[in-house]
Amino acid sequence: MVSFDYQIRESMGLHARPAGQIVRMLKSCPCKVVISCGDRSVDAKKLFAVMGMAVKCGDIVTVTFDGEEEQSACEKTKAFFDQNF
C-alpha cells in the first residue's frame, strides 16, 4: 500500500470537471484507489463518490493505492495532481 497527500489548489475544489479527470485517469489502474479527506473516504474510480466529498480549495486529500502496480499508479497520479490541481 502506498499513498500521498495533496493540498487542492483548484479554486472551486474537486467539482465535476476535475473529479471527472481524476476518475478517467484512474479507471485504467488495476489497483484499488481511495481518496480520503478528513473522515470521508471514497472509491476514487467513482465520479459521484469523488464529487460527493465536496473537497474545497485548500483541503488536503490523501490518495491511497493498494494492489497490482500500486507504485507506478501512485507516481502517475501524483504527477497528474501536480500538473492539474
Protein Blocks (a to p, Z undefined) as FASTA:
>chain_A
ZZdddddfbfnljafklmmmmmmmmmmpmbdcdddehjbccdfkbmklmmmnopaehiac
ddddedehklmmmmmmmmmmmmmZZ
